[in-house]
Amino acid sequence: MGQLHIYQNNYLIVFVFLCLGILLPVIALFLGRLLRPYKPTDMKYTTYESGIDPFQDSRVQFNVRYYLFGLMFVIFDVETVFLYPWAVAYDELGLFALIEMLFFVVILMLGLIYAWKKKVLKWN
């Protein structure tokens, strides 16, 4: 009977944290909406450009290369995060993990070479 109590207690803790994770943001958003000043004016709906009055439409078309450059950075930045747990547990993982990680890094390098050949990394 003691094991069942511990088992149910673990689910109770998860349920409490789940409720807190849902309720705290909802309450914070509700209180923010309730307490904020609401005085809409036409000036508040204009585009803000570093204190200068807007002189053209704010929807400017950017070169797609900037988005690709940012996406490549995010992909390689996130992928390098996977190297940290491997490095911490390397002693216990052995040779097989070393080969897998080398394979992973080779795939990343191939992706980087492909992006370089397609001139995605060129800023201008």
N, CA, C and O atoms as a printed pandas DataFrame, in Angstrom:
     atom_number atom_name residue_name chain_id  residue_number  x_coord  y_coord  z_coord
0              1         N          MET        A               1    0.824   -1.202    0.000
1              2        CA          MET        A               1    0.000    0.000    0.000
2              3         C          MET        A               1    0.869    1.269    0.000
3              4         O          MET        A               1    0.449    2.317   -0.490
4              5         N          GLY        A               2    2.089    1.159    0.557
5              6        CA          GLY        A               2    2.992    2.303    0.602
6              7         C          GLY        A               2    3.447    2.723   -0.787
7              8         O          GLY        A               2    3.574    3.916   -1.064
8              9         N          GLN        A               3    3.699    1.738   -1.678
9             10        CA          GLN        A               3    4.127    2.020   -3.054
10            11         C          GLN        A               3    3.030    2.764   -3.817
11            12         O          GLN        A               3    3.319    3.680   -4.587
12            13         N          LEU        A               4    1.788    2.374   -3.606
13            14        CA          LEU        A               4    0.678    3.026   -4.297
14            15         C          LEU        A               4    0.575    4.488   -3.883
15            16         O          LEU        A               4    0.295    5.353   -4.713
16            17         N          HIS        A               5    0.801    4.765   -2.603
17            18        CA          HIS        A               5    0.742    6.144   -2.108
18            19         C          HIS        A               5    1.852    6.998   -2.742
19            20         O          HIS        A               5    1.611    8.142   -3.128
20            21         N          ILE        A               6    3.052    6.445   -2.847
21            22        CA          ILE        A               6    4.166    7.173   -3.468
22            23         C          ILE        A               6    3.875    7.401   -4.953
23            24         O          ILE        A               6    4.151    8.473   -5.491
24            25         N          TYR        A               7    3.319    6.387   -5.604
25            26        CA          TYR        A               7    2.986    6.477   -7.027
26            27         C          TYR        A               7    1.952    7.576   -7.271
27            28         O          TYR        A               7    2.099    8.382   -8.190
28            29         N          GLN        A               8    0.902    7.603   -6.439
29            30        CA          GLN        A               8   -0.127    8.632   -6.580
30            31         C          GLN        A               8    0.422   10.003   -6.215
31            32         O          GLN        A               8    0.019   11.005   -6.806
32            33         N          ASN        A               9    1.324   10.063   -5.264
33            34        CA          ASN        A               9    1.924   11.331   -4.863
34            35         C          ASN        A               9    2.738   11.924   -6.013
35            36         O          ASN        A               9    2.727   13.140   -6.210
36            37         N          ASN        A              10    3.442   11.084   -6.775
37            38        CA          ASN        A              10    4.201   11.578   -7.929
38            39         C          ASN        A              10    3.277   12.199   -8.968
39            40         O          ASN        A              10    3.588   13.254   -9.520
40            41         N          TYR        A              11    2.146   11.559   -9.240
41            42        CA          TYR        A              11    1.191   12.128  -10.189
42            43         C          TYR        A              11    0.574   13.408   -9.657
43            44         O          TYR        A              11    0.286   14.326  -10.425
44            45         N          LEU        A              12    0.369   13.478   -8.355
45            46        CA          LEU        A              12   -0.177   14.690   -7.754
46            47         C          LEU        A              12    0.785   15.861   -7.933
47            48         O          LEU        A              12    0.352   16.974   -8.233
48            49         N          ILE        A              13    2.067   15.627   -7.754
49            50        CA          ILE        A              13    3.070   16.678   -7.940
50            51         C          ILE        A              13    3.087   17.150   -9.392
51            52         O          ILE        A              13    3.140   18.352   -9.650
52            53         N          VAL        A              14    3.043   16.217  -10.339
53            54        CA          VAL        A              14    3.008   16.584  -11.756
54            55         C          VAL        A              14    1.753   17.379  -12.067
55            56         O          VAL        A              14    1.811   18.358  -12.810
56            57         N          PHE        A              15    0.614   16.971  -11.507
57            58        CA          PHE        A              15   -0.640   17.670  -11.747
58            59         C          PHE        A              15   -0.600   19.090  -11.181
59            60         O          PHE        A              15   -1.086   20.029  -11.813
60            61         N          VAL        A              16   -0.015   19.244   -9.980
61            62        CA          VAL        A              16    0.092   20.578   -9.371
62            63         C          VAL        A              16    0.955   21.489  -10.233
63            64         O          VAL        A              16    0.597   22.643  -10.470
64            65         N          PHE        A              17    2.093   20.977  -10.703
65            66        CA          PHE        A              17    2.963   21.801  -11.550
66            67         C          PHE        A              17    2.306   22.111  -12.892
67            68         O          PHE        A              17    2.491   23.203  -13.428
68            69         N          LEU        A              18    1.548   21.175  -13.438
69            70        CA          LEU        A              18    0.832   21.425  -14.686
70            71         C          LEU        A              18   -0.198   22.533  -14.492
71            72         O          LEU        A              18   -0.321   23.432  -15.324
72            73         N          CYS        A              19   -0.936   22.459  -13.385
73            74        CA          CYS        A              19   -1.929   23.511  -13.103
74            75         C          CYS        A              19   -1.253   24.867  -12.900
75            76         O          CYS        A              19   -1.730   25.883  -13.407
76            77         N          LEU        A              20   -0.147   24.882  -12.161
77            78        CA          LEU        A              20    0.578   26.139  -11.959
78            79         C          LEU        A              20    1.130   26.675  -13.279
79            80         O          LEU        A              20    1.099   27.882  -13.520
80            81         N          GLY        A              21    1.630   25.790  -14.127
81            82        CA          GLY        A              21    2.165   26.209  -15.415
82            83         C          GLY        A              21    1.112   26.800  -16.328
83            84         O          GLY        A              21    1.427   27.617  -17.193
84            85         N          ILE        A              22   -0.121   26.401  -16.149
85            86        CA          ILE        A              22   -1.212   26.949  -16.965
86            87         C          ILE        A              22   -1.815   28.187  -16.296
87            88         O          ILE        A              22   -2.060   29.198  -16.954
88            89         N          LEU        A              23   -2.048   28.098  -14.996
89            90        CA          LEU        A              23   -2.750   29.180  -14.300
90            91         C          LEU        A              23   -1.914   30.447  -14.142
91            92         O          LEU        A              23   -2.451   31.543  -14.309
92            93         N          LEU        A              24   -0.644   30.345  -13.834
93            94        CA          LEU        A              24    0.163   31.549  -13.614
94            95         C          LEU        A              24    0.223   32.464  -14.840
95            96         O          LEU        A              24    0.007   33.667  -14.690
96            97         N          PRO        A              25    0.503   31.960  -16.033
97            98        CA          PRO        A              25    0.479   32.869  -17.190
98            99         C          PRO        A              25   -0.913   33.433  -17.485
99           100         O          PRO        A              25   -1.045   34.595  -17.871
100          101         N          VAL        A              26   -1.948   32.611  -17.302
101          102        CA          VAL        A              26   -3.310   33.101  -17.559
102          103         C          VAL        A              26   -3.654   34.216  -16.576
103          104         O          VAL        A              26   -4.209   35.241  -16.975
104          105         N          ILE        A              27   -3.334   34.030  -15.305
105          106        CA          ILE        A              27   -3.612   35.055  -14.303
106          107         C          ILE        A              27   -2.782   36.314  -14.579
107          108         O          ILE        A              27   -3.295   37.427  -14.464
108          109         N          ALA        A              28   -1.507   36.147  -14.942
109          110        CA          ALA        A              28   -0.658   37.308  -15.226
110          111         C          ALA        A              28   -1.189   38.097  -16.429
111          112         O          ALA        A              28   -1.221   39.327  -16.401
112          113         N          LEU        A              29   -1.601   37.392  -17.472
113          114        CA          LEU        A              29   -2.154   38.088  -18.636
114          115         C          LEU        A              29   -3.467   38.786  -18.306
115          116         O          LEU        A              29   -3.716   39.901  -18.765
116          117         N          PHE        A              30   -4.302   38.133  -17.514
117          118        CA          PHE        A              30   -5.576   38.736  -17.127
118          119         C          PHE        A              30   -5.354   39.982  -16.277
119          120         O          PHE        A              30   -5.993   41.010  -16.501
120          121         N          LEU        A              31   -4.441   39.892  -15.294
121          122        CA          LEU        A              31   -4.161   41.061  -14.457
122          123         C          LEU        A              31   -3.535   42.195  -15.266
123          124         O          LEU        A              31   -3.837   43.365  -15.030
124          125         N          GLY        A              32   -2.676   41.860  -16.207
125          126        CA          GLY        A              32   -2.090   42.882  -17.067
126          127         C          GLY        A              32   -3.143   43.593  -17.893
127          128         O          GLY        A              32   -3.095   44.811  -18.062
128          129         N          ARG        A              33   -4.092   42.829  -18.406
129          130        CA          ARG        A              33   -5.157   43.439  -19.193
130          131         C          ARG        A              33   -6.086   44.275  -18.314
131          132         O          ARG        A              33   -6.597   45.309  -18.745
132          133         N          LEU        A              34   -6.296   43.826  -17.096
133          134        CA          LEU        A              34   -7.184   44.527  -16.174
134          135         C          LEU        A              34   -6.568   45.830  -15.668
135          136         O          LEU        A              34   -7.283   46.815  -15.489
136          137         N          LEU        A              35   -5.273   45.854  -15.435
137          138        CA          LEU        A              35   -4.615   47.005  -14.819
138          139         C          LEU        A              35   -4.019   48.005  -15.803
139          140         O          LEU        A              35   -3.686   49.123  -15.410
140          141         N          ARG        A              36   -3.878   47.633  -17.058
141          142        CA          ARG        A              36   -3.220   48.541  -17.995
142          143         C          ARG        A              36   -4.118   49.723  -18.358
143          144         O          ARG        A              36   -5.343   49.600  -18.367
144          145         N          PRO        A              37   -3.506   50.860  -18.654
145          146        CA          PRO        A              37   -4.305   51.985  -19.153
146          147         C          PRO        A              37   -4.680   51.740  -20.617
147          148         O          PRO        A              37   -3.865   51.266  -21.407
148          149         N          TYR        A              38   -5.894   52.064  -20.954
149          150        CA          TYR        A              38   -6.357   51.855  -22.326
150          151         C          TYR        A              38   -6.881   53.182  -22.851
151          152         O          TYR        A              38   -8.022   53.563  -22.588
152          153         N          LYS        A              39   -6.025   53.886  -23.602
153          154        CA          LYS        A              39   -6.396   55.168  -24.209
154          155         C          LYS        A              39   -5.890   55.174  -25.643
155          156         O          LYS        A              39   -4.850   55.772  -25.918
156          157         N          PRO        A              40   -6.586   54.533  -26.553
157          158        CA          PRO        A              40   -6.101   54.468  -27.939
158          159         C          PRO        A              40   -6.206   55.829  -28.628
159          160         O          PRO        A              40   -7.198   56.545  -28.492
160          161         N          THR        A              41   -5.152   56.160  -29.366
161          162        CA          THR        A              41   -5.154   57.367  -30.201
162          163         C          THR        A              41   -4.565   56.982  -31.553
163          164         O          THR        A              41   -3.952   55.925  -31.702
164          165         N          ASP        A              42   -4.758   57.847  -32.522
165          166        CA          ASP        A              42   -4.204   57.583  -33.853
166          167         C          ASP        A              42   -2.680   57.564  -33.832
167          168         O          ASP        A              42   -2.053   56.830  -34.596
168          169         N          MET        A              43   -2.082   58.377  -32.951
169          170        CA          MET        A              43   -0.622   58.444  -32.879
170          171         C          MET        A              43   -0.028   57.115  -32.392
171          172         O          MET        A              43    1.069   56.739  -32.806
172          173         N          LYS        A              44   -0.743   56.411  -31.524
173          174        CA          LYS        A              44   -0.237   55.143  -31.006
174          175         C          LYS        A              44   -0.233   54.044  -32.073
175          176         O          LYS        A              44    0.513   53.072  -31.952
176          177         N          TYR        A              45   -1.031   54.184  -33.079
177          178        CA          TYR        A              45   -1.111   53.166  -34.129
178          179         C          TYR        A              45   -0.151   53.411  -35.286
179          180         O          TYR        A              45   -0.119   52.624  -36.232
180          181         N          THR        A              46    0.632   54.489  -35.231
181          182        CA          THR        A              46    1.598   54.752  -36.301
182          183         C          THR        A              46    2.862   53.926  -36.083
183          184         O          THR        A              46    3.151   53.493  -34.968
184          185         N          THR        A              47    3.604   53.717  -37.158
185          186        CA          THR        A              47    4.861   52.981  -37.075
186          187         C          THR        A              47    5.918   53.864  -36.446
187          188         O          THR        A              47    6.042   55.039  -36.789
188          189         N          TYR        A              48    6.675   53.300  -35.529
189          190        CA          TYR        A              48    7.720   54.055  -34.829
190          191         C          TYR        A              48    9.065   53.717  -35.452
191          192         O          TYR        A              48    9.461   52.553  -35.505
192          193         N          GLU        A              49    9.763   54.744  -35.924
193          194        CA          GLU        A              49   11.065   54.538  -36.552
194          195         C          GLU        A              49   12.105   55.400  -35.856
195          196         O          GLU        A              49   12.505   56.436  -36.387
196          197         N          SER        A              50   12.542   54.993  -34.694
197          198        CA          SER        A              50   13.616   55.661  -33.942
198          199         C          SER        A              50   13.328   57.138  -33.694
199          200         O          SER        A              50   14.239   57.963  -33.759
200          201         N          GLY        A              51   12.112   57.469  -33.421
201          202        CA          GLY        A              51   11.763   58.842  -33.102
202          203         C          GLY        A              51   11.508   59.719  -34.307
203          204         O          GLY        A              51   11.137   60.882  -34.147
204          205         N          ILE        A              52   11.692   59.205  -35.499
205          206        CA          ILE        A              52   11.477   59.974  -36.717
206          207         C          ILE        A              52   10.075   59.645  -37.239
207          208         O          ILE        A              52    9.638   58.495  -37.192
208          209         N          ASP        A              53    9.392   60.655  -37.728
209          210        CA          ASP        A              53    8.080   60.405  -38.314
210          211         C          ASP        A              53    8.214   59.479  -39.511
211          212         O          ASP        A              53    9.104   59.662  -40.341
212          213         N          PRO        A              54    7.337   58.485  -39.607
213          214        CA          PRO        A              54    7.417   57.573  -40.756
214          215         C          PRO        A              54    7.178   58.321  -42.064
215          216         O          PRO        A              54    6.269   59.145  -42.167
216          217         N          PHE        A              55    8.003   58.021  -43.053
217          218        CA          PHE        A              55    7.890   58.741  -44.319
218          219         C          PHE        A              55    7.497   57.836  -45.474
219          220         O          PHE        A              55    7.298   58.311  -46.592
220          221         N          GLN        A              56    7.381   56.539  -45.220
221          222        CA          GLN        A              56    6.927   55.627  -46.274
222          223         C          GLN        A              56    6.256   54.442  -45.606
223          224         O          GLN        A              56    6.160   54.378  -44.380
224          225         N          ASP        A              57    5.798   53.518  -46.411
225          226        CA          ASP        A              57    5.137   52.322  -45.907
226          227         C          ASP        A              57    6.145   51.481  -45.116
227          228         O          ASP        A              57    7.289   51.326  -45.542
228          229         N          SER        A              58    5.734   50.950  -43.993
229          230        CA          SER        A              58    6.649   50.186  -43.140
230          231         C          SER        A              58    6.879   48.771  -43.649
231          232         O          SER        A              58    7.787   48.093  -43.166
232          233         N          ARG        A              59    6.101   48.312  -44.592
233          234        CA          ARG        A              59    6.278   46.964  -45.133
234          235         C          ARG        A              59    7.274   47.011  -46.289
235          236         O          ARG        A              59    6.902   47.200  -47.447
236          237         N          VAL        A              60    8.533   46.836  -45.949
237          238        CA          VAL        A              60    9.608   46.871  -46.927
238          239         C          VAL        A              60   10.019   45.443  -47.221
239          240         O          VAL        A              60   10.140   44.625  -46.309
240          241         N          GLN        A              61   10.233   45.143  -48.481
241          242        CA          GLN        A              61   10.634   43.794  -48.852
242          243         C          GLN        A              61   12.137   43.633  -48.633
243          244         O          GLN        A              61   12.940   44.405  -49.158
244          245         N          PHE        A              62   12.506   42.612  -47.846
245          246        CA          PHE        A              62   13.901   42.307  -47.577
246          247         C          PHE        A              62   14.355   41.184  -48.495
247          248         O          PHE        A              62   13.554   40.387  -48.982
248          249         N          ASN        A              63   15.639   41.145  -48.712
249          250        CA          ASN        A              63   16.210   40.061  -49.479
250          251         C          ASN        A              63   16.064   38.762  -48.689
251          252         O          ASN        A              63   16.305   38.732  -47.483
252          253         N          VAL        A              64   15.679   37.720  -49.358
253          254        CA          VAL        A              64   15.452   36.431  -48.711
254          255         C          VAL        A              64   16.746   35.876  -48.129
255          256         O          VAL        A              64   16.700   35.029  -47.237
256          257         N          ARG        A              65   17.873   36.321  -48.604
257          258        CA          ARG        A              65   19.168   35.829  -48.129
258          259         C          ARG        A              65   19.366   36.125  -46.644
259          260         O          ARG        A              65   20.013   35.339  -45.953
260          261         N          TYR        A              66   18.829   37.237  -46.132
261          262        CA          TYR        A              66   18.949   37.546  -44.712
262          263         C          TYR        A              66   18.227   36.499  -43.875
263          264         O          TYR        A              66   18.734   36.076  -42.835
264          265         N          TYR        A              67   17.048   36.079  -44.321
265          266        CA          TYR        A              67   16.304   35.057  -43.591
266          267         C          TYR        A              67   17.030   33.715  -43.638
267          268         O          TYR        A              67   17.092   33.003  -42.636
268          269         N          LEU        A              68   17.571   33.377  -44.790
269          270        CA          LEU        A              68   18.309   32.120  -44.911
270          271         C          LEU        A              68   19.560   32.129  -44.035
271          272         O          LEU        A              68   19.904   31.122  -43.416
272          273         N          PHE        A              69   20.231   33.267  -43.989
273          274        CA          PHE        A              69   21.418   33.395  -43.146
274          275         C          PHE        A              69   21.042   33.192  -41.680
275          276         O          PHE        A              69   21.725   32.464  -40.960
276          277         N          GLY        A              70   19.973   33.823  -41.242
277          278        CA          GLY        A              70   19.506   33.664  -39.860
278          279         C          GLY        A              70   19.068   32.248  -39.567
279          280         O          GLY        A              70   19.344   31.723  -38.488
280          281         N          LEU        A              71   18.390   31.622  -40.510
281          282        CA          LEU        A              71   17.949   30.236  -40.336
282          283         C          LEU        A              71   19.137   29.292  -40.250
283          284         O          LEU        A              71   19.134   28.363  -39.443
284          285         N          MET        A              72   20.148   29.521  -41.073
285          286        CA          MET        A              72   21.351   28.681  -41.013
286          287         C          MET        A              72   22.039   28.845  -39.660
287          288         O          MET        A              72   22.523   27.868  -39.090
288          289         N          PHE        A              73   22.086   30.068  -39.146
289          290        CA          PHE        A              73   22.691   30.284  -37.834
290          291         C          PHE        A              73   21.932   29.521  -36.758
291          292         O          PHE        A              73   22.540   28.858  -35.917
292          293         N          VAL        A              74   20.608   29.612  -36.782
293          294        CA          VAL        A              74   19.806   28.928  -35.769
294          295         C          VAL        A              74   19.997   27.416  -35.864
295          296         O          VAL        A              74   20.143   26.744  -34.843
296          297         N          ILE        A              75   19.997   26.881  -37.077
297          298        CA          ILE        A              75   20.160   25.432  -37.242
298          299         C          ILE        A              75   21.496   24.975  -36.676
299          300         O          ILE        A              75   21.537   24.024  -35.895
300          301         N          PHE        A              76   22.577   25.621  -37.048
301          302        CA          PHE        A              76   23.887   25.180  -36.581
302          303         C          PHE        A              76   24.084   25.484  -35.102
303          304         O          PHE        A              76   24.799   24.754  -34.416
304          305         N          ASP        A              77   23.470   26.539  -34.601
305          306        CA          ASP        A              77   23.578   26.851  -33.186
306          307         C          ASP        A              77   22.863   25.794  -32.348
307          308         O          ASP        A              77   23.393   25.350  -31.329
308          309         N          VAL        A              78   21.679   25.393  -32.762
309          310        CA          VAL        A              78   20.929   24.377  -32.032
310          311         C          VAL        A              78   21.621   23.022  -32.138
311          312         O          VAL        A              78   21.663   22.268  -31.166
312          313         N          GLU        A              79   22.155   22.715  -33.294
313          314        CA          GLU        A              79   22.812   21.416  -33.463
314          315         C          GLU        A              79   24.056   21.295  -32.602
315          316         O          GLU        A              79   24.377   20.203  -32.133
316          317         N          THR        A              80   24.761   22.396  -32.387
317          318        CA          THR        A              80   25.945   22.306  -31.542
318          319         C          THR        A              80   25.579   22.092  -30.081
319          320         O          THR        A              80   26.412   21.627  -29.303
320          321         N          VAL        A              81   24.359   22.418  -29.692
321          322        CA          VAL        A              81   23.906   22.149  -28.327
322          323         C          VAL        A              81   23.876   20.643  -28.072
323          324         O          VAL        A              81   24.055   20.203  -26.937
324          325         N          PHE        A              82   23.649   19.849  -29.125
325          326        CA          PHE        A              82   23.625   18.394  -28.956
326          327         C          PHE        A              82   25.015   17.831  -28.649
327          328         O          PHE        A              82   25.133   16.705  -28.166
328          329         N          LEU        A              83   26.047   18.592  -28.918
329          330        CA          LEU        A              83   27.398   18.111  -28.633
330          331         C          LEU        A              83   27.721   18.145  -27.137
331          332         O          LEU        A              83   28.547   17.360  -26.672
332          333         N          TYR        A              84   27.094   19.024  -26.392
333          334        CA          TYR        A              84   27.431   19.169  -24.973
334          335         C          TYR        A              84   27.102   17.918  -24.151
335          336         O          TYR        A              84   27.981   17.431  -23.442
336          337         N          PRO        A              85   25.875   17.373  -24.210
337          338        CA          PRO        A              85   25.610   16.169  -23.410
338          339         C          PRO        A              85   26.501   14.997  -23.821
339          340         O          PRO        A              85   26.889   14.183  -22.983
340          341         N          TRP        A              86   26.817   14.917  -25.091
341          342        CA          TRP        A              86   27.702   13.857  -25.552
342          343         C          TRP        A              86   29.088   14.025  -24.931
343          344         O          TRP        A              86   29.698   13.043  -24.505
344          345         N          ALA        A              87   29.583   15.244  -24.876
345          346        CA          ALA        A              87   30.909   15.483  -24.316
346          347         C          ALA        A              87   30.942   15.182  -22.820
347          348         O          ALA        A              87   31.948   14.696  -22.304
348          349         N          VAL        A              88   29.852   15.467  -22.132
349          350        CA          VAL        A              88   29.799   15.209  -20.694
350          351         C          VAL        A              88   29.803   13.710  -20.409
351          352         O          VAL        A              88   30.454   13.267  -19.464
352          353         N          ALA        A              89   29.091   12.927  -21.207
353          354        CA          ALA        A              89   28.943   11.492  -20.966
354          355         C          ALA        A              89   29.865   10.661  -21.846
355          356         O          ALA        A              89   29.621    9.467  -22.021
356          357         N          TYR        A              90   30.907   11.248  -22.400
357          358        CA          TYR        A              90   31.755   10.536  -23.357
358          359         C          TYR        A              90   32.416    9.301  -22.749
359          360         O          TYR        A              90   32.507    8.269  -23.414
360          361         N          ASP        A              91   32.877    9.382  -21.508
361          362        CA          ASP        A              91   33.570    8.249  -20.883
362          363         C          ASP        A              91   32.686    7.015  -20.800
363          364         O          ASP        A              91   33.172    5.892  -20.938
364          365         N          GLU        A              92   31.396    7.215  -20.577
365          366        CA          GLU        A              92   30.487    6.085  -20.427
366          367         C          GLU        A              92   29.949    5.576  -21.762
367          368         O          GLU        A              92   29.451    4.452  -21.829
368          369         N          LEU        A              93   30.035    6.361  -22.806
369          370        CA          LEU        A              93   29.417    5.987  -24.073
370          371         C          LEU        A              93   30.308    5.099  -24.930
371          372         O          LEU        A              93   29.810    4.186  -25.589
372          373         N          GLY        A              94   31.579    5.340  -24.935
373          374        CA          GLY        A              94   32.501    4.467  -25.646
374          375         C          GLY        A              94   32.712    4.825  -27.105
375          376         O          GLY        A              94   32.350    5.908  -27.565
376          377         N          LEU        A              95   33.312    3.877  -27.819
377          378        CA          LEU        A              95   33.718    4.086  -29.206
378          379         C          LEU        A              95   32.526    4.251  -30.157
379          380         O          LEU        A              95   32.595    5.028  -31.110
380          381         N          PHE        A              96   31.447    3.528  -29.901
381          382        CA          PHE        A              96   30.274    3.615  -30.775
382          383         C          PHE        A              96   29.723    5.042  -30.795
383          384         O          PHE        A              96   29.353    5.556  -31.851
384          385         N          ALA        A              97   29.672    5.674  -29.625
385          386        CA          ALA        A              97   29.175    7.050  -29.553
386          387         C          ALA        A              97   30.114    8.016  -30.261
387          388         O          ALA        A              97   29.670    8.995  -30.860
388          389         N          LEU        A              98   31.414    7.739  -30.190
389          390        CA          LEU        A              98   32.373    8.578  -30.901
390          391         C          LEU        A              98   32.139    8.508  -32.408
391          392         O          LEU        A              98   32.164    9.531  -33.093
392          393         N          ILE        A              99   31.914    7.317  -32.915
393          394        CA          ILE        A              99   31.655    7.141  -34.352
394          395         C          ILE        A              99   30.342    7.819  -34.744
395          396         O          ILE        A              99   30.262    8.467  -35.787
396          397         N          GLU        A             100   29.318    7.669  -33.911
397          398        CA          GLU        A             100   28.035    8.332  -34.197
398          399         C          GLU        A             100   28.191    9.845  -34.219
399          400         O          GLU        A             100   27.631   10.514  -35.088
400          401         N          MET        A             101   28.954   10.395  -33.262
401          402        CA          MET        A             101   29.124   11.839  -33.209
402          403         C          MET        A             101   29.950   12.336  -34.387
403          404         O          MET        A             101   29.682   13.412  -34.921
404          405         N          LEU        A             102   30.943   11.571  -34.795
405          406        CA          LEU        A             102   31.704   11.947  -35.987
406          407         C          LEU        A             102   30.800   11.959  -37.218
407          408         O          LEU        A             102   30.909   12.849  -38.061
408          409         N          PHE        A             103   29.917   10.983  -37.321
409          410        CA          PHE        A             103   28.946   10.934  -38.416
410          411         C          PHE        A             103   28.036   12.175  -38.374
411          412         O          PHE        A             103   27.742   12.771  -39.410
412          413         N          PHE        A             104   27.600   12.549  -37.175
413          414        CA          PHE        A             104   26.746   13.726  -36.988
414          415         C          PHE        A             104   27.470   15.000  -37.419
415          416         O          PHE        A             104   26.897   15.839  -38.113
416          417         N          VAL        A             105   28.730   15.143  -37.007
417          418        CA          VAL        A             105   29.511   16.334  -37.355
418          419         C          VAL        A             105   29.796   16.365  -38.857
419          420         O          VAL        A             105   29.815   17.440  -39.457
420          421         N          VAL        A             106   30.016   15.201  -39.470
421          422        CA          VAL        A             106   30.227   15.151  -40.920
422          423         C          VAL        A             106   28.970   15.615  -41.655
423          424         O          VAL        A             106   29.064   16.348  -42.640
424          425         N          ILE        A             107   27.801   15.195  -41.185
425          426        CA          ILE        A             107   26.548   15.653  -41.803
426          427         C          ILE        A             107   26.414   17.170  -41.663
427          428         O          ILE        A             107   26.000   17.845  -42.606
428          429         N          LEU        A             108   26.762   17.708  -40.491
429          430        CA          LEU        A             108   26.720   19.164  -40.314
430          431         C          LEU        A             108   27.690   19.866  -41.265
431          432         O          LEU        A             108   27.358   20.894  -41.856
432          433         N          MET        A             109   28.878   19.309  -41.404
433          434        CA          MET        A             109   29.865   19.909  -42.309
434          435         C          MET        A             109   29.384   19.855  -43.759
435          436         O          MET        A             109   29.577   20.808  -44.514
436          437         N          LEU        A             110   28.760   18.747  -44.148
437          438        CA          LEU        A             110   28.213   18.662  -45.509
438          439         C          LEU        A             110   27.135   19.719  -45.731
439          440         O          LEU        A             110   27.059   20.322  -46.801
440          441         N          GLY        A             111   26.299   19.940  -44.711
441          442        CA          GLY        A             111   25.285   20.991  -44.811
442          443         C          GLY        A             111   25.905   22.373  -44.929
443          444         O          GLY        A             111   25.425   23.217  -45.686
444          445         N          LEU        A             112   26.967   22.596  -44.180
445          446        CA          LEU        A             112   27.658   23.888  -44.247
446          447         C          LEU        A             112   28.318   24.085  -45.606
447          448         O          LEU        A             112   28.257   25.175  -46.173
448          449         N          ILE        A             113   28.943   23.045  -46.128
449          450        CA          ILE        A             113   29.568   23.134  -47.459
450          451         C          ILE        A             113   28.520   23.376  -48.533
451          452         O          ILE        A             113   28.739   24.165  -49.451
452          453         N          TYR        A             114   27.377   22.697  -48.422
453          454        CA          TYR        A             114   26.281   22.894  -49.380
454          455         C          TYR        A             114   25.792   24.342  -49.349
455          456         O          TYR        A             114   25.584   24.961  -50.393
456          457         N          ALA        A             115   25.609   24.878  -48.127
457          458        CA          ALA        A             115   25.153   26.264  -48.009
458          459         C          ALA        A             115   26.198   27.230  -48.550
459          460         O          ALA        A             115   25.851   28.249  -49.147
460          461         N          TRP        A             116   27.455   26.921  -48.348
461          462        CA          TRP        A             116   28.537   27.763  -48.854
462          463         C          TRP        A             116   28.557   27.744  -50.379
463          464         O          TRP        A             116   28.723   28.788  -51.010
464          465         N          LYS        A             117   28.391   26.570  -50.971
465          466        CA          LYS        A             117   28.383   26.455  -52.435
466          467         C          LYS        A             117   27.180   27.181  -53.049
467          468         O          LYS        A             117   27.287   27.753  -54.133
468          469         N          LYS        A             118   26.039   27.156  -52.355
469          470        CA          LYS        A             118   24.839   27.836  -52.851
470          471         C          LYS        A             118   24.863   29.336  -52.544
471          472         O          LYS        A             118   23.919   30.053  -52.875
472          473         N          LYS        A             119   25.952   29.815  -51.904
473          474        CA          LYS        A             119   26.153   31.218  -51.549
474          475         C          LYS        A             119   25.082   31.750  -50.603
475          476         O          LYS        A             119   24.705   32.920  -50.666
476          477         N          VAL        A             120   24.595   30.867  -49.721
477          478        CA          VAL        A             120   23.640   31.295  -48.712
478          479         C          VAL        A             120   24.335   32.101  -47.636
479          480         O          VAL        A             120   23.724   32.978  -47.027
480          481         N          LEU        A             121   25.613   31.815  -47.390
481          482        CA          LEU        A             121   26.348   32.488  -46.321
482          483         C          LEU        A             121   26.904   33.835  -46.748
483          484         O          LEU        A             121   27.501   34.543  -45.936
484          485         N          LYS        A             122   26.720   34.196  -47.995
485          486        CA          LYS        A             122   27.195   35.507  -48.462
486          487         C          LYS        A             122   26.194   36.564  -48.027
487          488         O          LYS        A             122   25.007   36.467  -48.337
488          489         N          TRP        A             123   26.671   37.575  -47.308
489          490        CA          TRP        A             123   25.766   38.551  -46.708
490          491         C          TRP        A             123   25.225   39.548  -47.727
491          492         O          TRP        A             123   24.045   39.894  -47.667
492          493         N          ASN        A             124   26.037   40.013  -48.648
493          494        CA          ASN        A             124   25.601   41.038  -49.615
494          495         C          ASN        A             124   25.068   40.441  -50.872
495          496         O          ASN        A             124   24.664   41.169  -51.779
